[in-house]
Amino acid sequence: MRRFEVPSVLAPVLALVLALVLTAAPAAASPDDTAPENASEAIAASLAESPVHVDPAYSGAFPEELRQETVDLIEDSGLPLYVVAVPMVAGDAWDGEPENLAVLLHDRMGGGRAHFLVFANDRVYGQDFGAGSDLRAHYGSLTSSYATGFGGNIAELIEVSVEASLSEDPEAAYTAASEAYDEQREDGSAFGSGAWRGGATAVPGWVWPSVAAVALLLAVGAGWRAYRARVPALPALAVTQHAGFDNADRAELDRLVERGATDLVELGERLGQLRARPQGEEATRLLQYALDARSAAAKVHDHMLATAPSLPDAAGVLVLLDMAEDAIVRSRSRSRPARVHCYANPLHGTVTRETDWREFGGTRTVRVPLCAACAKAVRGRGRPRVLPDRHQGSEVPYYEVPAEASVWAATGYGALRDDLVDRVLRGDHARSRR
């Protein structure tokens, strides 16, 4: 097995990637694109031949020559890393969830150690199996989001996530990218500007520290620096429902709210179809809970539109929709446990572990689910990147808001109490005082 080395051809490939992707965009997924039941088997067979599988819908944005470069990079590393890019919609063979696809592929490929990078819904999701604390794909996917300012295209996202996953220290790559992202926010740079949307040829100034930090850690070297000066402006992409970021600016918040609205409609249609079919007693109960969770999400969404959107409420809509999705899945296969979001920031996703979090400056300890990055931070007696909220004119971690003033703080988005849906349905979210 060869150790991972960044080939000298990588630098010109990076430039080629950024030049090509601006002239091609992936076809939007629609219900007609819904994958058949044997889709997982077909993708698994494809991955047995090559570690990269790209659906024809993305062939224009991630053409064969770039695909082969990625294949060579993975094969040279000797690591069991797989890249899958497929359109996903609610109700398809994987319920629109990249995590479900990764689990099915892992099972069909015989299990064991493996790292999956799945591109879907405008971002890369990482899933690691049998690797203990070696979360290469997890950190690789997060790195690609932060390094591109949550605005990368398929080719750039895959490029960065693969490099980070195969690097000597994927977690360090993620940390550098997220810190660079935070620094540019502190400098007052705004996402969603005209230049970033492709309306101008200038590259936003905050791109350089982000790219430089990641390039240094990934050992891309002088080649990256020579080509990055020629990188043109990139198109903006929508923020996805399970994004690994915090402190979103207004433009990102608007897209997050819009995503929740879209998912509300899609989930409502699916539930209507499911409720029309005969169900067993337990399946009926779970589908009723899914309806309740979806109704709770709609109440929060409507309240935001009537008042003012906030990041905690937008995250709450997505968490409640995830609860509804879990209930639907368990109505068909009750052996699957419900997912639990990261307590520090539910936008970090549901790949979490119960972790002891000791009080700062105190002796009390609470055991809560945290994502890998947040768990590492609290074990090192640091503060993770938390979801912010406003209370009495100040920005604080959402969980520091008094329980009577925030249904999210009171329940930890479901991590502390299992009655989040009931609380929202009775109107606790509307009584929050910010």
N, C-alpha and C positions, 0 to 999 in steps of 0.2 A: 504493500500500500504506500503510495507516494505521499509525501507531505505536501500541504497546500502551498503553492507559490503563484504569485500573480504573473502571468505570462507577459512578455514585452508587447504582445499585440494588443493588450487590453486598452492602452491609451487611445490609439486611433479608433478602436471599436467604440469607445465612449463617445467620441465625436460623431462617428457615423450614426450611432443610436439617436443622439439628440437631433441630428439633421433629418433623419428619416421619419421619426415619429411625428414631426410637426406637419408632415404631408399626409398622414394617415391616422384615422381614428377608428376604434373598434365599433363594430355594429352593435346597436343597442339591443339588449335582450328583450324579448317579448314572450307572451304566453306560448306563441308558436314555437319558440326555441326550447320549450320544456324538454329536459333530457328523458329518454326512455328508461325503463327499469334496469336494463342491462348496460346502462352507460358506465357505471362504475367498473364493471367487468372489462368493458372495452378500453377504458382509460388505463386500468391496471395492466392489461396486455400490452398496451402501448409503452408504458413505463418499464416493462420488462425488456424492451428493445432499446429504449432511450430514456434518460432521466428527465427529459423535458417533453411535456405534452401540451400542445397549443391547439385549441379549437379553431376550425376554419374561420369563425367569426372574427378572430384576432389576427389572422394571417397578414393582413395589410399593415397593421400597427407593429407587429413583431414578426418580420419576414424570416425566411429560412436561413439566410446567412447569419443573422443575429442569433437565431435559435442555435445554430451549430456552434457559434462561439461560446454560448452558455453551456452547451453539452460538453464541449472540450474542457472548459474550466472545471465543471463538476467531476468529470471522469478523471482529470489529472489530480484532483484532490484525494480521490479514493474514499470519500465520505458518502454515506447513504443519503444523499440529498436529492429530492425530487421536486420539480416545478410543474405545476398544472395551471393552465389558464383556460377557463371555460365560462360561458355566460351562465348566470344563475338568476332564477326568479322564484318567488314564493310559489310553493306547490309543485316544484319539480322533483326529481328523484331524490334530492337531498334537502327538501324543504327550504331551498334557497340559502342554506347554511354551509359555508366552506368547511367548518369543523366537521360536519357530518360526512362530507365527501372525503376528507382526510382519514377519518376513522374507517370508513368502508374500504378505501384503497389500502390502508394498512392491513386490514384483515384479509383482503383478497390477495395481498402480496406475501402472506405468510407470517406477518407480525415481525417481532424483533426490533432492533434499533433502526430508526428511520426518522428523517426530518422532511416535512412537507411544506412547501411554499405554494399557496393557492391564490392566484389572482382572480378576484371576482368583485363586482360592484365598485370598481375604481380604486381598489387598494389590494395589498398583499396580506394574507393571513398566514401565520406560522403555527405549525403543530408538530410537536416532538414526541416520539415514542421510544420507550425502552432505553432512554438516555440519562436517567437520573436527573441531575441538575444541569446537564448539558443542553441548554435550551437554545440551540443554534438558530433554528427556524423562527422561534418566538422573537429573539432579539433582532434577527435579520429583518423580519417584517416590520418591526417597530422602527428600526433604523431607516428603512426606506421612506416611511411616512414623515419622520422628522427631518431627514436630510433634504427632502424635496418640498418642505413647507406645506405638506398635505396637498400638493398640487402637481404631482408627477404623473407621467403617462405610463402605459403598460411597460414599454421597453425600459424606461429609466427606473421604474419601481422594481422590476425583476432584476435588472443589472445591479442595483445597489443592494437589494435584499440578498442576492446570491453572494456577492462579494463579502458582505458582513457575516453571513452565515458560515462562510468558508474561512474567515479570518482567524487569526490566532486567538482573539478575544472578542467574540460577538457582543458580549455585554458592554465592553469598553467602547465598541463602535456605537452602540445605542446611546450610551451615556454622553459621548462626545457630541453626537448629533442632536440630542435633546437639549443639552446645555447651550449649544450654538443657537438652537431655535429660541430658547428662552432669552438669550442675550440680545438677539435681534428684536425681540418683542420689547425688551426693556429700552432699547434704543429708539422705539417709537415707529418702527417700520410697519406699514399696513399691508395685510394680505388683501388679495382681490383687487389690486390696483389695475389701472389700464394696461401698464406695461406687462404685468404678470398674465393678464388675460390674452396677451398676444396683440394688443392694440398698438404697441410700440416695439421698437427693436432693442431698446435698452433692457438689460437684465437688472432686476431689483438688487440693491446693494446688500441686502441681508443674505443673498444666496452664497456669497463668497465665504464667509466664515463657516457656514454649515458644510459646504462642499469641502473646504480645506480641512476641517476637523476630521471628517469621515475619510477623506483621501489619505491623510497621514496615518490613521490607525489601520487602514486596509492596505497600506504599503503600495498604493498605486504609483506614488512617486512623481517624478518630473513629467512623465507623459501626461498625467491628468492636468497638471498646471499649464502645460503648453497648449492644451486644447480648450480648457474651460473658458479662456478669454473670448473664444469664438462661439460660445453657447448662446443661441438666440432665446427670445422670450418663450415661455411655455404656457400652454392653455391651462385654465383653472379646471379643477375637478371637484365633484361633490364630495362632501365629508360623509363617510359611511356610518352605519348605525353602531358598529362596535369599534370606533377609532381609538387608537392609543395615544391621546393627547389631553392637555389641560389648558386652562386659561384661554379659551377660544375668543377671538375677536368678534366683532359684530357680524362681519360677513360670514364667518364660519358658523356662528350661531344661527343665522338665517337659514343656511343650508341644512343644518342639523334639524331645525324645526320643520323645514320642507320635507326632509327625509321621513320624519315621524308622520307627517300628514299622508305621504304616499303609502307608507307601510300600514297605516290605519285602514285605508281603503282596501288594499290588497288582502289584509288579514280578515277584514269584514266579509269580503266576497268568499274567501275560502271557508270561513266558519259557516256561512249560509249554505254552502254546498254540503259540508260535512253534517250539519244538523238535519239535512233532508234525508240522510241515509239511515237505515236501521242500525242501532247501536246497542251494545250490552249495557247493563246497569252502571258498571264502573266507567266505561267509556263515555256514557252520557254525563256522568258526574264531572269527569275531567273536561269535557267539552263545554259544560256549563261554566266551569271555572275559567276556561279560556275566554268565554264570552264576557264574564265579569271583568277579567283583567283587561280585555280589549276596551270595554266600556269605561273602565277607570282611566286608561290611557287617553281616551277621547275626551273625558272630563277635564283632565289636566291640559290637554292641547287646546280645548275651547277656552279654558280660563286664561291661558297665555295670550290667545288672540284678543280676548276681551280686555286684558290689562296690558302687560308688557312681557315679552319672552325673556326668560332667564335661563342660564346654563343648567342650574339644578333641575328646573322643571322640564327642560328639553331632554335632559338625561333621564328623568323620571318616566317620560313617555316611552322612551326606548326600552327601559328596564321592564316596564309593565307589558310592553309588546313581547319581550323575550319570555316573560312568564306565561303569556298566552301561547306562544309557540311551543314552550316546553310541555304545557298541558295537552296540546294537540298531539305532539310526538308520543307522550306517555299514554294517550288514549289508544294508540296502536301498539306500543311496546312499553309496558309499564316497568320493565327491568331497567330502563334508562333513568338515572336520577336527574332531578331538576338542576339546572345550572345555577351557579351563584356568582354574582358580580364582585369585582374588587371593591372592598369596603372603602378604601381611601379615595378611589375615583372609579365609579362604575363604567366610565367610558374606556377604561383600560381593558375591559372585556371580562370573560367568564372563565379563563384558564387560571384558576386560583387554587390556593392551598390554605388551610387553617393555620394561622400564624399567631404567636404570642407577641403582642404589641405593648411594650411597657410605657407607662406615662412619663412624659418629659418632666424631669425634675422631681419625680415622685416614685412611689413604690408599687402603685396599682398596675395590674396587667389585664388586658382584655384579649381574648382569643377571637380573631376575625379572619375572614377569607381575604387574601391579598394576592395580587398578581406577582410574578417573579421579581420584577423590578422594585415594587413597593416592599415586598418581603425582605429583600436584600437591604433596602434603606433602613427599615426599622430594626433589623438585626444589628446593623452598624450604628444604632442609636442616632440615626438621622431621620429627617422628615421626608416622607415620600412626596411625589408630585400629586397633590390632592385636588379634589374638585372644589373650586372656590364658590362662596356665596357671600351675599352682603347682609350684614346685620348691624343695625343702629349706625349706619353710615360708614362702616368699615368692612373691608374684604377679609373674610376669615374662612378656614376650612369648613365645608358644609356641616360636618359633624359637630362643630363647636357652637352651632346655633342652638339655643334652648329647644328642647323637644316639643314644648307647647307652641313654638313659633315655626316649626318646620317638620312636616311629615317625613321628609327625607332623613333628617337628623334623627328623628325618633325611631325610625325603623332601619337606618343604614341601608336604604334601598332594598330592604328585604333580608339583609345580612344579619340583623339583630332580632327582628321579629317577623313572623310569618303572616301578619295581618295587614300588610301594606295595601292590598287590593280593597279590603273592607274599609280601611281608614280613608282612602281616596273616595270611595263610593259614598261615604257619609259626609264628604266635603272638607276633610281636614286640610287638604292642599290649599283650599281657598281662604283658610283662616291664618295662613302663615303671615308673619309680620317681618318685613325685610328692613 
